[in-house]
Amino acid sequence: MQKIDFSEYSTVFCDSIQALEHAYENGLPESAIIKTSSPALLWARNKNAHNIEARWTSSEIARFQNTIKELTKNIFNSVLKIDGVERELALNISHSFLQFQKVLYKAACLNDDDFIHPRLFIYASGKTGPAGNIMNSPWDKLLSSNPLFVKFKYSLKNDDWDVLSTHGVSYWSRFKVAGPKTIIYRLAIKIMKNLPDWIFKREIIMPNENELNIEIASELALHGVRISNIQLKSSSNTRDTVYENDIEKIYETVGPIMRKRVIEWVAPSAIEIVMSLFKLHLEMKIKQFNSLVSIWNSSIVKSDKIRYAVLMNAPGGVKGHALSFVCRKKNIPLISSQHGVTVEISKAHSMLQVGFDNSVADVMFDYNFKIAEVEKKTCFNKSEHHIVGMPLRITNMRCNKTKSKIVSPIVYISTNLYHMGFNLSQRTDYSRSLYEKDLITEVLGKLPHKVRYKTYPEDNRRYVDVDPVLSLVESSKNMELFANKIDMRYLISEHKIFVTTCATSTLSWPVISRKPVVFINQKYNSPLTDDALKSLSKGLFVFNDDSDNFLSDLRDFLSQPIDKIEELWKEKKFFRENMIRNYFSEYSAGAGKRAAHIILKEYM
C-alpha cells in the first residue's frame, strides 16, 4: 500500500465510490473537491462531487465532432505526399489522429490550476474486460508535468466482472441462432487443417470472424476451398517499413495540424504536454504498424499452386492496415463483409469514415445498397462493393416466434453504454444517465404492462460502480431488470414489443423479427440520418425526443393494449418491407452463397 497523506489534498480526481470511501477513511477532507465523470459518483449525495465534463455542452461536443472528418482527410492526404509513405501507413496515421481525440477531449476538461496546484488522482485497479483497464482517465499522463501531482493506486475489494457469454442459453437456442452454416464452418476448419496442401487449389485465410464471414466460408468449404484460421507468428525480421527519420518527417507534417486543434480546445498549460503525448501516440502506432507488417508477412506463406484470399472482419484498425499492406505486396485480395447495420442509418458515424471497413478492404460484401452508397462517397473508399444481404443468423429472427408464456410483453433494449469521454454521443456520461433516468421514471415505470429492462452486454468495464440507473429499474413495480450478459438475439422470442434507441446495430435484431419496434430517435445521441428517419418513421414507430411532449406521447402510445399496438404495426407492413430492403437487407436469404459465388468467380 502506498504511503500518502490524504489530508493534504483539496482537489481529487476519482471515478470510484469505493476508492473514494477508502480515501475518506484515511484522512481525505470531506470538503475536498472530487472531479469525476462517473454517473454513480455524481448521483451520490456528495455536494463536493463536480462533473469534470461540465464544459462539454451538446453544442460544444458537436463543434468538437464536426471538424474531425475533414481533419482526418487532411492528415491522410498530407502524409500520403511524404516520399516513402504508402497508403496503408497514411491511413493508419489518420486513424491514430482520430483515436487521440479521446485524450484531447479529456485534456480539455482541465484548467491551468490543475497544472500548478496539488492534485491527487485515485486510480482504480481491478477486474476488467478484454481491452484491459479503461476504468480511469489519463490524468496521470496529462498532469505529469505538475510537480505537486500524485497518483494513488487503489485495488478494488470484492471485485467482480463478467463478459458477454452464452451461459444460461440452451444449446437448442444457440443452434437456432447459429444455424447449420456455423457447424459446417467449425468442422471444415478442424478437418482441413490436417489435410495435405496438394488437395486444395484455393484457400481462404480468416484472421477473425463475423456472422456473414462464417456463412461465406461454410459455402466456400462446400466448394472445396480450404478454410484456415491464421496463426500469427512472431517475426525475427526487424526491418521496418518506415525508418526512424521517417517518423520525424511524419510528425513534422501532422504536428502543426494537431497543434492548431490543441490550442483551440485546451488550457495554455496543457498544450505542450498534449502535443508530447500525441507524438508518443503517433510513434507507438507507427511502430505497431511496422511490427504487425512483419508478423503478417511471416504468418501468410503463399504456395504457387494455391490461389488465396483473406476474409477479415472489421479491418479498419491498425491490424487491418498492416494486413492490407502485406496482402497488396503478395497480390492477395483482402475481403471483408458488413458486421452490422450502423453506417447507413447513423448520422454520427460520418466522422468515423477513416475507420470504415471499405477504407482497407479490396472487396466489401454489403447487406444493402444504402451502405454501399454511403461508403462509396467517402474519400477513403478503395473497395469494390457487392450487395448480398444479411446472413441467416440475422434473417432467421423472422422464424423466432413468441413463446406461449412470455416473460414481459415489452422489452426495453438499452444502448446506454458509457464511454468516459469522447464518443458518438453529444452528451456526457452523466447527461446520458439523466436521460435514461427520465425514460424509466416518466415512461417505462408508468406503463400498465410489465417491462423488461435489458442492459447493454458490456464486455469492457468502463466504471467501477454499478450504473445508478439500474436502481431505478429495480425499485419500479412493473419493471424487471435483465443484467445478464447475453446477446438480445437469444431473447427475441420472449417478448412482443421492442423498445430501443440510438442508431446502432442493436436495431437489426428486433426489426428483422417483424415484431413491433418502437424506436426513440435521440437528437444528441447517435441520431438517424435524415433519409433513414423518413424511411424508418414509415416502417417503425419512431419518436423524436426533440418533439413537444415527447415523454408523455411515448408513454401514452406504450400504454395502449398490446394487441392494439400489434394492429397498428400491421398497417405499416408495406412501408416496412421497403425500409428493410433499403436499410437492412436487400435479400431475405442466401447471403453466404451469393458472396461465395462472387469470390469464386471474380477473386479466386
C-alpha positions as CSV (number, residue, x, y, z in Angstrom):
1,M,0.0,0.0,0.0
2,Q,1.3,3.4,-1.0
3,K,2.0,5.8,1.9
4,I,0.2,9.0,1.3
5,D,-1.2,11.8,3.4
6,F,-4.7,12.2,2.0
7,S,-5.3,15.2,4.3
8,E,-3.0,17.4,2.1
9,Y,-5.3,17.3,-0.8
10,S,-8.3,19.6,-1.5
11,T,-8.8,18.5,-5.2
12,V,-9.1,14.9,-6.2
13,F,-9.7,13.1,-9.5
14,C,-11.6,9.9,-8.9
15,D,-14.3,7.8,-10.7
16,S,-15.0,5.2,-8.0
17,I,-17.2,5.4,-4.9
18,Q,-15.3,2.6,-3.2
19,A,-11.9,4.1,-3.8
20,L,-13.1,7.5,-2.6
21,E,-14.5,6.0,0.6
22,H,-11.1,4.5,1.2
23,A,-9.5,7.9,0.8
24,Y,-12.1,9.5,3.3
25,E,-11.4,6.7,5.8
26,N,-7.7,7.6,5.6
27,G,-7.9,11.3,6.0
28,L,-9.2,12.9,2.8
29,P,-11.1,16.0,3.9
30,E,-14.9,15.8,3.4
31,S,-14.6,19.3,1.9
32,A,-12.3,18.1,-0.9
33,I,-13.5,18.8,-4.4
34,I,-14.0,15.5,-6.3
35,K,-13.6,15.8,-10.0
36,T,-15.3,12.9,-11.8
37,S,-17.3,11.8,-14.8
38,S,-18.8,8.8,-13.1
39,P,-22.6,8.9,-13.0
40,A,-22.6,6.8,-9.8
41,L,-20.5,9.4,-8.0
42,L,-22.4,12.4,-9.4
43,W,-25.7,10.8,-8.4
44,A,-24.4,10.2,-4.8
45,R,-25.2,12.7,-2.2
46,N,-21.8,14.4,-2.2
47,K,-22.1,18.1,-2.7
48,N,-18.4,18.3,-3.5
49,A,-18.6,15.9,-6.5
50,H,-18.1,18.0,-9.6
51,N,-18.8,16.8,-13.1
52,I,-15.4,17.3,-14.7
53,E,-17.0,17.2,-18.2
54,A,-19.4,20.1,-17.3
55,R,-17.7,22.3,-20.0
56,W,-18.9,19.9,-22.7
57,T,-22.4,21.1,-23.6
58,S,-24.1,19.4,-26.5
59,S,-23.2,22.3,-28.8
60,E,-19.6,22.2,-27.7
61,I,-19.3,18.5,-28.3
62,A,-21.0,18.9,-31.7
63,R,-18.4,21.6,-32.6
64,F,-15.6,19.2,-31.5
65,Q,-17.0,16.3,-33.5
66,N,-18.0,18.2,-36.7
67,T,-14.4,19.1,-37.6
68,I,-13.0,15.6,-37.3
69,K,-14.0,14.2,-40.7
70,E,-12.2,16.9,-42.6
71,L,-9.1,16.8,-40.4
72,T,-8.7,13.1,-40.9
73,K,-8.9,13.7,-44.7
74,N,-6.3,16.5,-44.5
75,I,-3.9,14.3,-42.4
76,F,-4.3,11.4,-44.8
77,N,-3.6,13.4,-47.9
78,S,-0.7,15.3,-46.3
79,V,1.0,12.2,-45.1
80,L,0.5,10.4,-48.4
81,K,2.6,13.1,-50.1
82,I,5.7,12.2,-48.0
83,D,8.2,10.2,-50.0
84,G,8.3,6.6,-49.0
85,V,4.9,6.6,-47.1
86,E,2.4,4.3,-48.7
87,R,-1.4,4.3,-48.4
88,E,-1.8,1.9,-45.6
89,L,0.5,3.8,-43.3
90,A,-1.1,7.1,-44.2
91,L,-4.4,5.6,-43.3
92,N,-3.1,4.3,-40.0
93,I,-1.7,7.7,-39.1
94,S,-5.0,9.4,-39.9
95,H,-6.9,6.8,-37.8
96,S,-4.4,7.4,-35.0
97,F,-5.3,11.0,-35.0
98,L,-9.0,10.0,-34.7
99,Q,-8.2,7.8,-31.7
100,F,-6.2,10.5,-30.0
101,Q,-9.3,12.7,-29.8
102,K,-10.3,10.8,-26.7
103,V,-7.2,12.2,-24.9
104,L,-7.7,15.7,-26.3
105,Y,-11.3,15.6,-25.0
106,K,-10.1,14.7,-21.5
107,A,-7.3,17.4,-21.7
108,A,-10.0,20.0,-22.5
109,C,-11.6,19.2,-19.1
110,L,-8.5,20.6,-17.2
111,N,-7.7,24.2,-16.2
112,D,-4.4,25.9,-15.6
113,D,-4.7,25.4,-11.8
114,D,-4.6,21.7,-12.3
115,F,-1.0,22.0,-13.6
116,I,0.4,24.0,-10.7
117,H,-1.5,23.2,-7.5
118,P,-1.6,19.9,-5.5
119,R,-3.7,17.3,-7.2
120,L,-4.5,13.7,-6.2
121,F,-5.5,11.1,-8.7
122,I,-7.1,7.9,-7.2
123,Y,-6.6,5.2,-9.8
124,A,-8.8,2.2,-9.6
125,S,-7.4,-1.3,-10.3
126,G,-9.5,-4.4,-10.6
127,K,-11.1,-6.9,-13.0
128,T,-11.6,-5.7,-16.5
129,G,-12.7,-6.8,-19.9
130,P,-10.6,-7.8,-22.9
131,A,-9.5,-4.2,-23.6
132,G,-7.7,-4.1,-20.2
133,N,-8.1,-1.4,-17.6
134,I,-10.0,1.5,-19.2
135,M,-11.7,2.5,-15.9
136,N,-9.5,5.5,-15.4
137,S,-9.0,8.7,-17.4
138,P,-5.4,9.5,-18.4
139,W,-4.9,12.2,-15.7
140,D,-1.5,10.7,-14.7
141,K,-0.2,11.3,-18.2
142,L,-1.8,14.7,-18.7
143,L,-0.7,16.1,-15.3
144,S,2.7,14.5,-15.3
145,S,4.4,17.9,-15.6
146,N,2.8,19.1,-12.3
147,P,5.4,18.5,-9.5
148,L,2.6,18.5,-7.0
149,F,0.6,15.8,-8.7
150,V,0.3,12.4,-7.0
151,K,-1.3,9.2,-8.3
152,F,-2.6,6.7,-5.7
153,K,-3.4,3.2,-6.9
154,Y,-6.4,1.6,-5.2
155,S,-7.1,-2.1,-5.6
156,L,-10.8,-2.9,-5.6
157,K,-12.3,-5.1,-2.9
158,N,-14.9,-7.8,-3.5
159,D,-14.3,-7.3,-7.2
160,D,-16.4,-8.9,-9.8
161,W,-16.8,-8.6,-13.6
162,D,-18.2,-10.8,-16.3
163,V,-18.0,-10.6,-20.1
164,L,-20.6,-11.5,-22.8
165,S,-21.3,-15.2,-22.9
166,T,-23.9,-17.8,-23.8
167,H,-24.1,-19.1,-20.2
168,G,-27.7,-19.8,-19.4
169,V,-28.7,-20.1,-23.1
170,S,-29.8,-23.6,-24.1
171,Y,-27.9,-25.5,-26.8
172,W,-31.1,-25.5,-28.9
173,S,-31.5,-21.7,-28.7
174,R,-27.8,-21.3,-29.7
175,F,-28.2,-23.7,-32.6
176,K,-31.3,-21.9,-33.8
177,V,-29.4,-18.6,-34.0
178,A,-26.1,-20.0,-35.2
179,G,-27.6,-22.4,-37.8
180,P,-26.1,-25.3,-39.7
181,K,-23.7,-23.0,-41.5
182,T,-21.7,-22.4,-38.3
183,I,-21.4,-26.1,-37.7
184,I,-20.1,-26.7,-41.3
185,Y,-17.6,-23.8,-40.8
186,R,-16.2,-25.2,-37.5
187,L,-15.9,-28.7,-38.9
188,A,-14.3,-27.5,-42.1
189,I,-11.5,-25.7,-40.1
190,K,-10.8,-28.8,-37.9
191,I,-10.8,-31.3,-40.8
192,M,-9.0,-29.2,-43.4
193,K,-6.0,-28.2,-41.3
194,N,-5.0,-31.8,-41.1
195,L,-5.2,-32.5,-44.9
196,P,-2.2,-32.1,-47.2
197,D,-1.8,-28.9,-49.2
198,W,-1.9,-30.7,-52.6
199,I,-5.6,-31.5,-52.2
200,F,-6.5,-27.8,-52.4
201,K,-6.4,-25.3,-55.3
202,R,-7.9,-22.4,-53.3
203,E,-7.6,-21.2,-49.7
204,I,-9.4,-18.6,-47.6
205,I,-7.4,-17.2,-44.7
206,M,-9.6,-15.9,-41.8
207,P,-7.9,-13.8,-39.1
208,N,-11.2,-13.3,-37.3
209,E,-15.0,-13.8,-37.7
210,N,-18.4,-12.3,-38.1
211,E,-21.8,-13.8,-39.0
212,L,-21.6,-13.2,-42.7
213,N,-17.9,-14.3,-43.0
214,I,-18.8,-17.6,-41.3
215,E,-21.6,-18.2,-43.7
216,I,-19.4,-17.3,-46.7
217,A,-16.6,-19.6,-45.5
218,S,-19.0,-22.5,-45.0
219,E,-20.2,-22.1,-48.6
220,L,-16.7,-22.0,-49.9
221,A,-15.8,-25.1,-47.9
222,L,-18.6,-27.0,-49.7
223,H,-16.9,-25.9,-53.0
224,G,-13.6,-27.4,-51.9
225,V,-11.9,-24.2,-50.7
226,R,-9.6,-24.7,-47.7
227,I,-10.6,-22.6,-44.7
228,S,-7.7,-21.6,-42.4
229,N,-7.7,-19.7,-39.2
230,I,-4.4,-17.8,-39.4
231,Q,-2.0,-18.2,-36.5
232,L,0.2,-15.1,-36.1
233,K,3.8,-15.9,-35.8
234,S,6.4,-13.7,-34.1
235,S,8.9,-12.4,-36.7
236,S,12.7,-12.1,-36.4
237,N,12.6,-9.7,-39.3
238,T,13.3,-6.3,-37.7
239,R,13.4,-4.4,-40.9
240,D,10.9,-1.5,-40.6
241,T,8.7,-0.4,-43.4
242,V,9.2,3.1,-42.1
243,Y,12.6,4.2,-40.9
244,E,13.5,6.2,-37.8
245,N,13.9,9.5,-39.7
246,D,10.5,9.0,-41.4
247,I,8.7,9.2,-38.0
248,E,10.1,12.7,-37.6
249,K,9.1,13.6,-41.1
250,I,5.6,12.4,-40.4
251,Y,5.4,14.3,-37.2
252,E,6.6,17.5,-38.9
253,T,3.7,17.1,-41.3
254,V,1.0,16.1,-38.8
255,G,2.2,18.1,-35.7
256,P,1.1,21.6,-36.9
257,I,-2.4,20.3,-37.8
258,M,-2.7,18.8,-34.4
259,R,-1.2,21.8,-32.6
260,K,-3.8,24.1,-34.1
261,R,-6.6,21.9,-32.8
262,V,-5.0,21.5,-29.4
263,I,-4.6,25.3,-28.9
264,E,-8.3,25.7,-29.7
265,W,-9.5,23.3,-27.1
266,V,-7.2,23.1,-24.1
267,A,-5.9,25.5,-21.4
268,P,-2.5,27.1,-22.2
269,S,-0.8,25.0,-19.5
270,A,-1.9,21.8,-21.3
271,I,-0.7,22.5,-24.8
272,E,2.8,21.1,-24.6
273,I,2.0,18.0,-22.6
274,V,-0.8,17.1,-25.0
275,M,1.5,17.6,-28.0
276,S,4.1,15.4,-26.4
277,L,1.5,12.7,-25.7
278,F,0.3,12.9,-29.3
279,K,3.9,12.5,-30.6
280,L,4.3,9.4,-28.4
281,H,1.0,8.1,-29.5
282,L,1.9,8.5,-33.1
283,E,5.3,6.8,-32.7
284,M,3.7,3.9,-30.9
285,K,1.1,3.4,-33.7
286,I,3.8,3.6,-36.4
287,K,5.9,1.0,-34.6
288,Q,2.9,-1.1,-34.0
289,F,2.1,-0.9,-37.8
290,N,5.7,-1.9,-38.6
291,S,5.6,-4.8,-36.2
292,L,2.3,-6.1,-37.5
293,V,3.5,-5.9,-41.1
294,S,6.5,-8.1,-40.2
295,I,4.2,-10.6,-38.3
296,W,1.6,-10.8,-41.0
297,N,4.3,-11.2,-43.6
298,S,5.8,-14.2,-41.7
299,S,2.4,-15.7,-41.0
300,I,1.0,-15.6,-44.5
301,V,3.1,-18.0,-46.6
302,K,2.0,-18.5,-50.1
303,S,2.2,-21.5,-52.3
304,D,2.4,-21.0,-56.1
305,K,-0.1,-23.9,-56.6
306,I,-2.9,-22.3,-54.4
307,R,-5.0,-19.2,-55.0
308,Y,-5.5,-17.2,-51.8
309,A,-7.9,-14.6,-50.4
310,V,-8.1,-13.1,-46.9
311,L,-11.6,-12.8,-45.3
312,M,-11.4,-10.4,-42.4
313,N,-14.0,-8.8,-40.0
314,A,-13.7,-5.1,-39.2
315,P,-10.3,-4.4,-40.8
316,G,-10.5,-0.6,-40.1
317,G,-7.8,-0.6,-37.4
318,V,-4.0,-1.0,-37.2
319,K,-4.2,-4.8,-37.6
320,G,-6.2,-4.4,-40.8
321,H,-3.9,-1.6,-42.1
322,A,-0.9,-3.8,-41.7
323,L,-2.6,-6.8,-43.2
324,S,-3.8,-4.8,-46.2
325,F,-0.2,-3.7,-46.8
326,V,1.0,-7.3,-46.8
327,C,-1.9,-8.6,-48.9
328,R,-1.2,-5.9,-51.5
329,K,2.5,-6.8,-51.7
330,K,1.7,-10.5,-52.0
331,N,-1.1,-9.8,-54.5
332,I,-3.8,-11.4,-52.3
333,P,-7.3,-9.8,-52.2
334,L,-8.4,-8.6,-48.8
335,I,-12.2,-9.2,-48.5
336,S,-14.5,-8.0,-45.7
337,S,-18.2,-8.1,-45.0
338,Q,-20.6,-5.8,-43.2
339,H,-20.9,-6.7,-39.5
340,G,-23.9,-4.6,-38.5
341,V,-26.4,-2.0,-39.7
342,T,-25.0,1.3,-38.5
343,V,-23.2,3.3,-41.1
344,E,-26.3,3.6,-43.4
345,I,-28.6,4.8,-40.6
346,S,-26.3,6.8,-38.2
347,K,-25.7,10.5,-38.7
348,A,-22.9,10.5,-36.0
349,H,-20.8,7.9,-37.8
350,S,-19.9,10.3,-40.6
351,M,-16.9,11.5,-38.5
352,L,-15.5,7.9,-38.3
353,Q,-15.1,7.4,-42.1
354,V,-11.3,6.8,-41.8
355,G,-12.2,3.7,-39.8
356,F,-14.8,2.3,-42.1
357,D,-14.1,-1.2,-43.4
358,N,-14.1,0.0,-47.0
359,S,-11.1,2.2,-46.3
360,V,-9.0,-1.0,-46.1
361,A,-10.7,-3.9,-47.9
362,D,-10.3,-4.5,-51.6
363,V,-13.8,-6.1,-51.6
364,M,-16.8,-5.4,-49.5
365,F,-19.9,-7.6,-49.1
366,D,-22.8,-5.4,-48.0
367,Y,-26.2,-6.1,-46.6
368,N,-28.0,-3.3,-48.6
369,F,-27.5,-0.7,-51.3
370,K,-27.6,2.2,-48.8
371,I,-24.4,1.3,-47.0
372,A,-22.6,0.9,-50.4
373,E,-24.0,4.3,-51.4
374,V,-22.7,6.0,-48.2
375,E,-19.2,4.3,-48.3
376,K,-18.6,4.9,-51.9
377,K,-18.8,8.7,-51.3
378,T,-16.1,8.7,-48.6
379,C,-12.6,9.9,-49.7
380,F,-11.1,6.7,-48.1
381,N,-13.1,4.2,-50.2
382,K,-11.0,1.6,-52.0
383,S,-13.4,-1.3,-52.2
384,E,-15.4,-3.0,-54.9
385,H,-18.9,-3.3,-53.3
386,H,-21.3,-6.3,-53.7
387,I,-24.8,-6.4,-52.2
388,V,-25.5,-9.8,-50.9
389,G,-28.0,-9.3,-48.0
390,M,-27.8,-10.2,-44.3
391,P,-26.6,-13.6,-43.1
392,L,-29.0,-16.3,-41.9
393,R,-28.0,-15.7,-38.3
394,I,-29.9,-12.4,-38.5
395,T,-32.6,-13.1,-41.1
396,N,-33.6,-16.3,-39.1
397,M,-35.1,-13.9,-36.5
398,R,-38.2,-13.9,-38.6
399,C,-38.8,-17.5,-37.5
400,N,-38.3,-16.6,-33.8
401,K,-42.0,-16.9,-32.8
402,T,-43.2,-15.5,-29.5
403,K,-43.2,-18.1,-26.7
404,S,-46.7,-19.1,-25.4
405,K,-45.6,-17.9,-22.0
406,I,-43.8,-14.6,-22.4
407,V,-41.5,-13.1,-19.8
408,S,-42.7,-9.5,-20.4
409,P,-44.8,-8.2,-23.3
410,I,-42.5,-5.2,-23.6
411,V,-38.7,-5.2,-23.5
412,Y,-36.6,-2.0,-23.5
413,I,-33.2,-2.8,-25.1
414,S,-30.9,-0.3,-23.6
415,T,-28.0,1.0,-25.7
416,N,-26.7,3.1,-22.8
417,L,-23.0,2.4,-22.9
418,Y,-20.8,4.8,-21.0
419,H,-17.5,5.8,-22.7
420,M,-15.7,8.0,-20.1
421,G,-15.4,10.8,-22.6
422,F,-15.3,11.3,-26.3
423,N,-17.7,9.1,-28.4
424,L,-20.5,9.3,-30.9
425,S,-22.9,11.0,-28.4
426,Q,-23.2,14.7,-27.9
427,R,-23.9,14.1,-24.3
428,T,-21.6,13.4,-21.4
429,D,-21.9,10.1,-19.5
430,Y,-23.7,12.0,-16.7
431,S,-26.1,13.6,-19.0
432,R,-26.9,10.3,-20.6
433,S,-27.6,8.7,-17.3
434,L,-30.1,11.5,-16.6
435,Y,-31.7,10.9,-20.0
436,E,-32.1,7.2,-19.1
437,K,-33.5,8.1,-15.7
438,D,-36.3,10.2,-17.4
439,L,-37.2,7.3,-19.7
440,I,-37.5,5.0,-16.7
441,T,-39.3,7.3,-14.3
442,E,-41.6,9.1,-16.8
443,V,-42.3,6.4,-19.3
444,L,-41.3,2.7,-18.7
445,G,-42.0,2.7,-15.0
446,K,-45.5,4.1,-15.5
447,L,-46.8,1.7,-18.1
448,P,-49.7,-0.7,-17.3
449,H,-47.6,-3.5,-18.8
450,K,-44.7,-5.5,-17.4
451,V,-41.5,-4.2,-18.9
452,R,-38.1,-6.0,-19.0
453,Y,-35.1,-3.6,-19.0
454,K,-32.3,-5.3,-20.9
455,T,-28.9,-3.8,-20.2
456,Y,-26.3,-3.5,-22.9
457,P,-24.0,-6.5,-22.6
458,E,-20.8,-4.6,-21.8
459,D,-17.6,-6.5,-22.3
460,N,-15.1,-3.8,-21.3
461,R,-15.7,-2.3,-17.9
462,R,-15.9,1.5,-18.0
463,Y,-16.8,2.4,-14.4
464,V,-16.2,0.6,-11.2
465,D,-19.6,1.3,-9.7
466,V,-22.9,-0.2,-10.9
467,D,-24.9,2.2,-13.1
468,P,-27.2,4.1,-10.8
469,V,-29.9,4.0,-13.4
470,L,-30.4,0.3,-12.6
471,S,-31.5,1.0,-9.0
472,L,-34.5,2.9,-10.5
473,V,-35.4,-0.2,-12.6
474,E,-35.2,-2.5,-9.5
475,S,-37.4,-0.2,-7.5
476,S,-40.1,0.1,-10.2
477,K,-43.1,-2.2,-9.6
478,N,-43.8,-3.1,-13.2
479,M,-40.1,-3.5,-14.4
480,E,-37.8,-6.4,-14.4
481,L,-34.0,-5.9,-14.7
482,F,-32.2,-8.3,-17.0
483,A,-28.5,-7.6,-16.5
484,N,-27.1,-11.0,-17.6
485,K,-24.5,-10.5,-20.4
486,I,-26.5,-12.4,-23.0
487,D,-27.0,-11.0,-26.5
488,M,-30.5,-9.9,-27.4
489,R,-30.7,-12.3,-30.3
490,Y,-31.3,-15.1,-27.8
491,L,-34.3,-13.3,-26.2
492,I,-36.3,-12.3,-29.2
493,S,-39.0,-15.0,-28.7
494,E,-39.7,-13.9,-25.1
495,H,-41.3,-10.5,-26.0
496,K,-44.0,-9.0,-28.1
497,I,-42.9,-5.3,-28.3
498,F,-39.4,-4.0,-28.6
499,V,-38.3,-0.5,-27.5
500,T,-34.8,0.8,-28.2
501,T,-32.9,3.9,-29.0
502,C,-29.8,5.2,-30.9
503,A,-28.8,4.3,-34.5
504,T,-26.8,1.2,-33.7
505,S,-26.6,-2.3,-35.0
506,T,-28.7,-3.4,-32.0
507,L,-31.8,-2.3,-34.0
508,S,-31.3,-5.1,-36.6
509,W,-32.4,-8.0,-34.3
510,P,-35.9,-6.6,-33.4
511,V,-36.5,-5.2,-36.9
512,I,-35.8,-8.4,-38.7
513,S,-38.1,-10.3,-36.2
514,R,-41.0,-8.5,-37.8
515,K,-42.5,-7.8,-34.3
516,P,-43.5,-4.2,-33.3
517,V,-40.5,-1.9,-32.8
518,V,-40.6,1.4,-31.0
519,F,-37.5,3.5,-31.8
520,I,-36.5,6.6,-29.8
521,N,-34.5,8.9,-32.1
522,Q,-32.3,11.0,-29.9
523,K,-31.2,14.3,-31.3
524,Y,-27.9,14.4,-29.3
525,N,-27.0,10.7,-29.2
526,S,-26.4,8.7,-32.3
527,P,-29.4,10.1,-34.3
528,L,-30.7,8.7,-37.5
529,T,-29.7,10.3,-40.8
530,D,-32.4,12.5,-42.3
531,D,-33.1,9.9,-45.1
532,A,-33.2,7.0,-42.6
533,L,-35.5,8.9,-40.3
534,K,-38.0,9.3,-43.2
535,S,-38.0,5.7,-44.1
536,L,-37.9,4.2,-40.5
537,S,-40.7,6.6,-39.4
538,K,-42.9,4.8,-42.0
539,G,-41.9,1.3,-41.2
540,L,-41.5,1.5,-37.4
541,F,-43.0,3.5,-34.5
542,V,-40.5,6.4,-34.3
543,F,-40.5,9.0,-31.5
544,N,-38.2,12.0,-31.8
545,D,-37.0,13.3,-28.4
546,D,-36.9,16.9,-29.6
547,S,-40.6,17.0,-30.2
548,D,-43.1,18.6,-27.9
549,N,-44.5,16.3,-25.2
550,F,-42.0,13.5,-26.2
551,L,-42.1,11.6,-22.9
552,S,-45.9,11.8,-22.5
553,D,-46.6,10.9,-26.1
554,L,-44.3,7.9,-25.8
555,R,-45.9,6.8,-22.5
556,D,-49.4,7.1,-24.0
557,F,-48.5,5.1,-27.0
558,L,-46.9,2.2,-25.0
559,S,-49.8,2.3,-22.5
560,Q,-52.2,1.0,-25.2
561,P,-53.3,-2.6,-25.2
562,I,-50.6,-4.9,-26.7
563,D,-53.0,-6.2,-29.4
564,K,-53.8,-2.6,-30.4
565,I,-50.1,-1.8,-30.9
566,E,-49.8,-5.0,-33.0
567,E,-52.7,-4.0,-35.1
568,L,-51.2,-0.6,-35.8
569,W,-47.9,-2.4,-36.7
570,K,-49.6,-4.4,-39.4
571,E,-50.8,-1.2,-41.1
572,K,-47.1,-0.3,-41.7
573,K,-46.2,-3.6,-43.4
574,F,-45.8,-2.3,-47.0
575,F,-43.6,0.6,-45.9
576,R,-41.6,-1.7,-43.5
577,E,-40.8,-4.1,-46.3
578,N,-39.3,-1.3,-48.4
579,M,-37.5,0.1,-45.3
580,I,-35.9,-3.4,-44.6
581,R,-34.8,-3.8,-48.2
582,N,-33.3,-0.3,-48.3
583,Y,-31.6,-0.1,-44.9
584,F,-31.3,-3.6,-43.6
585,S,-31.2,-6.5,-46.1
586,E,-31.7,-6.4,-49.9
587,Y,-32.4,-10.2,-49.9
588,S,-34.3,-12.4,-47.4
589,A,-31.8,-15.3,-47.6
590,G,-28.7,-16.7,-49.4
591,A,-26.1,-14.0,-48.5
592,G,-23.3,-16.5,-47.9
593,K,-24.0,-18.5,-51.1
594,R,-24.2,-15.2,-53.1
595,A,-20.9,-13.9,-51.8
596,A,-19.1,-17.2,-52.1
597,H,-20.2,-17.4,-55.8
598,I,-18.7,-13.9,-56.4
599,I,-15.4,-14.8,-54.7
600,L,-15.0,-18.0,-56.7
601,K,-15.9,-16.2,-60.0
602,E,-14.0,-12.9,-59.6
603,Y,-11.4,-13.2,-56.9
604,M,-10.1,-16.7,-56.8
